[in-house]
Amino acid sequence: MSEQQKVILSVKNLKTYFDVTKGIFTKKQIVKAVDDVSFDVYENETFGLVGESGCGKTTLGRTIVKLYEPESGSIEFEGQDIARLKGNQLISFRKDMQMIFQDPYASLNPRMTVGEIIKEPMIIHNIYNTDAEREQRVVELLKIVGLKPDHIRRYPAEFSGGQRQRIGIARALAVNPKFIVCDEPISALDVSIQAQVVNLLKDIQKEMGLSYLFIAHDLSMVKHISDRIGVMYLGHMVEMGPANDVYHRPLHPYTTALLSAIPIPDPDVAKNKQRIVLGGEVPSPINPPKGCPFCTRCTKATERCNNERPEPIQVGTRIVACHLYER
């Protein structure tokens, strides 16, 4: 991204912990779901966030939209630190930042019609003066996401997974946000539908000038939609940079292993591809390693990796947290 582009979201040293202690006589157990993560998102940019299940990417997204309270750190949206917002200030902020949820079946109220689902955010934020104006806007949004105006009277149970996710997208757009957190919006959909939803999101972004945080575990799909990519492991950001650079020339050993697992549709190419199978144990976020979070599975780990946590450093266009690149 060029220096002239404005930063819309700036996350600094963000930590989100959960107390999972069971019983008053047991030792306190804290899950470090997000542990000291920093990154920026620019206006009109898509920042892709990838990693294995359980790495903390969804928790990070939910913390940014204030569904979870951060332990410490700052979340600056358009220059305002939103980490400690409460009450009316929080409601006002949510108008500018919305979320598309992973499960299109669970995220829509089955007792509400499509029209009621999309109108609800407009009512909460006092957008438009009359119900007729809101209904007109709902029809416009349905057309934008590729649904028919007569779908306004139907219930979520009457739609397929892909159609339900389009309803979820329309609901997110209802309050004219500036930033949308897309929490694995295609993982619950058929492969044939995934590309349609991703292309729809790209078209909407171009038309409305939106910024996205796009969370997924499919690196190839993230590369398709993202300008920059961040790779998370065990609550930490281990690599970050332009999508093409991360995808074609990974630096961190974990990113390299992730990319080696991407399936290739050509059998002749696939049989010659060498996949990196990670050994070792996956650490618990309750008791993470003292040093590098990836040291227990990394084939290049040294004694220093086991004892000293690497700081993120600039390597060309990338930021990477790995002792291999420290001078």
C-alpha positions as CSV (number, residue, x, y, z in Angstrom):
1,M,0.0,0.0,0.0
2,S,1.2,3.5,-0.8
3,E,2.1,5.9,2.0
4,Q,-0.7,8.2,0.8
5,Q,-3.4,5.7,1.7
6,K,-5.3,6.4,4.9
7,V,-5.2,3.8,7.7
8,I,-8.9,3.1,8.6
9,L,-8.1,0.4,11.3
10,S,-5.0,0.2,13.5
11,V,-4.6,-2.7,15.9
12,K,-1.7,-2.4,18.4
13,N,-0.5,-5.0,20.9
14,L,-4.0,-6.5,21.1
15,K,-4.5,-9.3,23.7
16,T,-7.8,-11.2,24.3
17,Y,-7.7,-13.7,27.1
18,F,-10.4,-16.0,28.5
19,D,-10.6,-17.4,32.0
20,V,-11.5,-21.1,31.7
21,T,-10.8,-22.1,35.3
22,K,-13.2,-24.8,36.5
23,G,-14.0,-24.8,40.2
24,I,-12.7,-22.6,43.0
25,F,-10.0,-25.0,44.2
26,T,-8.3,-25.6,40.8
27,K,-5.4,-23.7,39.4
28,K,-6.3,-20.6,37.4
29,Q,-6.3,-21.3,33.6
30,I,-6.2,-18.5,31.1
31,V,-6.6,-19.1,27.3
32,K,-4.4,-16.6,25.4
33,A,-6.6,-16.5,22.3
34,V,-5.0,-13.4,20.9
35,D,-1.6,-12.5,22.2
36,D,0.1,-9.2,21.3
37,V,-1.2,-8.8,17.7
38,S,-0.6,-5.6,15.7
39,F,-1.6,-4.7,12.1
40,D,-3.1,-1.9,10.0
41,V,-5.9,-2.0,7.4
42,Y,-6.1,0.8,4.8
43,E,-9.2,2.4,3.2
44,N,-10.6,0.3,0.3
45,E,-8.3,-2.6,1.2
46,T,-9.0,-6.2,1.9
47,F,-6.7,-7.6,4.6
48,G,-6.8,-11.4,4.6
49,L,-6.3,-13.3,7.9
50,V,-5.4,-17.0,7.7
51,G,-4.3,-19.8,10.0
52,E,-5.4,-23.2,11.3
53,S,-8.6,-23.7,13.3
54,G,-8.1,-22.5,16.8
55,C,-5.3,-20.0,16.0
56,G,-7.4,-17.0,17.2
57,K,-8.4,-15.4,14.0
58,T,-12.1,-15.4,14.7
59,T,-11.5,-14.2,18.2
60,L,-9.5,-11.3,16.8
61,G,-12.3,-10.4,14.4
62,R,-14.9,-10.5,17.2
63,T,-12.7,-8.4,19.4
64,I,-12.3,-5.7,16.7
65,V,-16.1,-5.4,16.4
66,K,-16.4,-5.3,20.2
67,L,-18.2,-8.6,20.6
68,Y,-15.3,-9.6,23.0
69,E,-13.6,-7.3,25.4
70,P,-9.8,-7.1,24.9
71,E,-7.4,-7.7,27.8
72,S,-5.1,-4.9,26.7
73,G,-3.9,-3.1,23.6
74,S,-5.6,-0.5,21.3
75,I,-8.1,-0.7,18.4
76,E,-8.1,2.6,16.6
77,F,-10.9,3.0,14.0
78,E,-10.5,6.3,12.0
79,G,-8.2,7.6,14.7
80,Q,-10.5,6.8,17.6
81,D,-9.6,4.1,20.2
82,I,-12.7,1.9,20.3
83,A,-11.2,-0.7,22.7
84,R,-13.1,0.8,25.8
85,L,-16.2,2.2,24.1
86,K,-19.5,1.7,26.1
87,G,-23.2,2.6,25.7
88,N,-24.2,5.1,23.0
89,Q,-20.7,5.5,21.8
90,L,-20.5,1.7,21.1
91,I,-23.8,1.8,19.3
92,S,-22.7,4.7,17.1
93,F,-19.4,2.9,16.3
94,R,-21.2,-0.3,15.2
95,K,-23.0,1.6,12.4
96,D,-19.6,2.1,10.8
97,M,-18.3,-1.5,11.4
98,Q,-20.3,-4.6,10.7
99,M,-19.7,-8.3,10.6
100,I,-20.6,-11.2,8.2
101,F,-20.8,-14.4,10.3
102,Q,-19.4,-17.8,9.4
103,D,-22.6,-19.8,9.7
104,P,-25.5,-18.6,7.5
105,Y,-27.9,-21.0,9.2
106,A,-27.3,-19.9,12.8
107,S,-26.7,-16.1,12.2
108,L,-30.3,-15.4,10.8
109,N,-33.3,-15.4,13.1
110,P,-35.6,-18.2,11.7
111,R,-38.7,-16.4,13.1
112,M,-38.1,-13.2,11.1
113,T,-38.7,-12.6,7.4
114,V,-35.8,-11.5,5.2
115,G,-37.3,-8.0,5.1
116,E,-37.4,-7.8,8.9
117,I,-33.8,-9.2,9.3
118,I,-32.4,-6.5,7.0
119,K,-34.5,-3.7,8.3
120,E,-33.6,-4.4,12.0
121,P,-30.2,-2.6,11.9
122,M,-31.9,0.4,10.2
123,I,-34.4,0.6,13.0
124,I,-31.7,0.3,15.7
125,H,-29.6,3.1,14.1
126,N,-32.5,5.3,13.2
127,I,-31.8,5.2,9.4
128,Y,-34.6,6.5,7.2
129,N,-37.8,8.1,8.6
130,T,-40.5,5.7,7.5
131,D,-41.0,2.0,7.1
132,A,-41.7,2.5,3.4
133,E,-38.3,4.0,2.9
134,R,-36.6,1.2,4.8
135,E,-38.5,-1.4,2.7
136,Q,-37.4,0.3,-0.5
137,R,-33.8,0.2,0.7
138,V,-34.2,-3.6,1.6
139,V,-35.4,-4.2,-2.0
140,E,-32.3,-2.3,-3.3
141,L,-30.0,-4.4,-1.1
142,L,-31.6,-7.7,-2.2
143,K,-30.9,-6.7,-5.8
144,I,-27.3,-5.8,-5.0
145,V,-26.6,-9.2,-3.4
146,G,-28.2,-11.1,-6.2
147,L,-31.6,-11.9,-4.7
148,K,-35.1,-11.1,-5.9
149,P,-37.4,-8.4,-4.5
150,D,-40.1,-10.9,-3.7
151,H,-37.8,-12.7,-1.3
152,I,-38.5,-9.9,1.2
153,R,-41.5,-11.8,2.6
154,R,-39.8,-15.2,2.9
155,Y,-38.1,-16.8,5.9
156,P,-34.5,-18.0,6.1
157,A,-35.5,-21.7,6.1
158,E,-36.7,-21.2,2.5
159,F,-33.2,-20.4,1.2
160,S,-30.0,-22.4,0.4
161,G,-26.8,-21.7,2.3
162,G,-25.4,-19.5,-0.4
163,Q,-28.7,-17.4,-0.5
164,R,-28.7,-17.1,3.3
165,Q,-25.1,-15.8,3.3
166,R,-26.2,-13.2,0.7
167,I,-29.0,-12.1,3.1
168,G,-26.3,-11.8,5.8
169,I,-24.3,-9.6,3.5
170,A,-27.3,-7.4,2.8
171,R,-27.9,-7.1,6.5
172,A,-24.3,-5.9,7.0
173,L,-24.7,-3.3,4.2
174,A,-28.0,-2.0,5.6
175,V,-26.4,0.7,7.8
176,N,-23.9,1.8,5.1
177,P,-20.8,0.7,7.0
178,K,-17.2,1.7,6.2
179,F,-15.6,-1.5,7.4
180,I,-16.8,-5.2,7.4
181,V,-15.3,-8.1,9.2
182,C,-15.9,-11.2,7.1
183,D,-15.6,-14.2,9.5
184,E,-15.0,-17.2,7.2
185,P,-18.1,-16.2,5.1
186,I,-17.6,-19.0,2.6
187,S,-16.4,-22.0,4.8
188,A,-19.9,-23.3,5.3
189,L,-20.8,-23.1,1.6
190,D,-20.5,-25.5,-1.3
191,V,-17.3,-25.0,-3.4
192,S,-19.4,-24.1,-6.4
193,I,-20.9,-21.2,-4.4
194,Q,-17.8,-19.9,-2.7
195,A,-16.4,-18.1,-5.7
196,Q,-19.7,-16.4,-6.4
197,V,-19.9,-15.0,-2.8
198,V,-16.2,-13.9,-3.0
199,N,-16.7,-12.1,-6.3
200,L,-19.9,-10.5,-4.9
201,L,-17.9,-9.1,-2.0
202,K,-15.3,-7.8,-4.4
203,D,-17.9,-6.1,-6.5
204,I,-19.6,-4.5,-3.5
205,Q,-16.3,-3.3,-2.2
206,K,-15.5,-1.6,-5.5
207,E,-19.0,0.0,-5.7
208,M,-19.2,1.2,-2.1
209,G,-15.6,1.8,-1.2
210,L,-15.5,-0.6,1.7
211,S,-12.6,-2.0,3.7
212,Y,-12.6,-5.7,4.7
213,L,-11.0,-7.9,7.2
214,F,-11.4,-11.3,5.5
215,I,-10.9,-14.3,7.8
216,A,-10.4,-17.8,6.3
217,H,-8.3,-20.9,6.4
218,D,-8.2,-21.3,2.6
219,L,-5.0,-19.5,1.5
220,S,-5.8,-19.7,-2.2
221,M,-9.2,-18.0,-1.7
222,V,-7.7,-15.4,0.6
223,K,-5.1,-14.6,-2.1
224,H,-7.9,-14.1,-4.7
225,I,-9.7,-11.4,-2.6
226,S,-6.9,-9.9,-0.5
227,D,-4.5,-7.0,-1.0
228,R,-2.4,-8.1,2.0
229,I,-2.3,-11.2,4.1
230,G,-1.6,-11.8,7.7
231,V,-0.8,-15.4,9.0
232,M,-1.8,-16.3,12.6
233,Y,-0.5,-19.1,14.7
234,L,-1.4,-19.8,18.4
235,G,-2.7,-16.2,18.9
236,H,0.3,-14.5,17.2
237,M,0.8,-12.8,13.9
238,V,3.8,-14.7,12.4
239,E,3.9,-13.2,8.9
240,M,2.3,-10.3,7.1
241,G,2.7,-8.7,3.7
242,P,1.3,-8.2,0.1
243,A,-0.8,-11.2,-0.9
244,N,1.3,-12.2,-3.9
245,D,4.5,-12.1,-2.0
246,V,3.2,-14.2,0.9
247,Y,1.5,-16.7,-1.4
248,H,4.4,-17.2,-3.8
249,R,7.4,-16.5,-1.6
250,P,6.6,-17.4,2.0
251,L,9.2,-16.5,4.7
252,H,7.9,-18.1,7.9
253,P,8.2,-21.9,8.2
254,Y,4.5,-22.1,9.2
255,T,3.4,-20.1,6.2
256,T,5.4,-22.4,4.0
257,A,3.7,-25.5,5.5
258,L,0.3,-23.9,5.1
259,L,0.9,-23.3,1.4
260,S,2.2,-26.8,0.8
261,A,-1.2,-28.2,2.0
262,I,-3.2,-26.3,-0.7
263,P,-4.7,-28.9,-3.1
264,I,-3.8,-28.6,-6.8
265,P,-6.5,-29.6,-9.3
266,D,-3.9,-30.9,-11.9
267,P,-3.0,-34.5,-10.9
268,D,0.3,-34.4,-12.8
269,V,1.4,-31.3,-10.9
270,A,0.0,-32.5,-7.6
271,K,1.9,-35.8,-7.6
272,N,5.2,-34.0,-7.9
273,K,4.4,-31.5,-5.2
274,Q,6.1,-32.0,-1.9
275,R,3.8,-31.4,1.1
276,I,5.3,-30.4,4.4
277,V,3.8,-32.5,7.2
278,L,4.2,-30.8,10.5
279,G,5.3,-33.0,13.4
280,G,5.4,-32.3,17.1
281,E,2.6,-31.4,19.3
282,V,0.2,-28.4,18.9
283,P,0.8,-26.3,22.0
284,S,-2.2,-25.3,24.2
285,P,-3.1,-21.6,24.3
286,I,-3.4,-22.1,28.0
287,N,0.3,-23.0,28.3
288,P,2.0,-21.7,25.2
289,P,5.8,-22.2,24.6
290,K,8.2,-19.8,26.3
291,G,9.9,-18.9,23.0
292,C,8.5,-18.9,19.5
293,P,4.9,-20.2,19.5
294,F,5.8,-22.5,16.5
295,C,9.0,-24.0,17.9
296,T,7.4,-27.3,19.0
297,R,6.5,-28.1,15.3
298,C,9.2,-26.3,13.3
299,T,12.0,-28.3,11.7
300,K,14.3,-25.3,11.7
301,A,13.9,-24.5,15.4
302,T,17.1,-23.9,17.5
303,E,17.7,-23.6,21.2
304,R,17.1,-19.8,20.9
305,C,13.7,-20.5,19.3
306,N,12.8,-22.6,22.4
307,N,13.7,-19.9,24.9
308,E,13.3,-16.5,23.2
309,R,10.2,-15.2,21.5
310,P,11.0,-13.5,18.1
311,E,10.0,-9.9,17.6
312,P,8.3,-8.9,14.3
313,I,10.8,-7.4,11.9
314,Q,10.7,-5.9,8.4
315,V,12.1,-8.2,5.7
316,G,11.6,-6.5,2.3
317,T,7.8,-6.1,1.8
318,R,7.0,-8.4,4.7
319,I,6.9,-8.3,8.5
320,V,7.9,-11.7,9.9
321,A,8.4,-13.0,13.5
322,C,11.2,-15.5,13.1
323,H,14.8,-15.7,14.3
324,L,15.9,-17.0,10.9
325,Y,15.7,-13.5,9.5
326,E,17.3,-11.5,12.3
327,R,20.6,-10.0,11.5
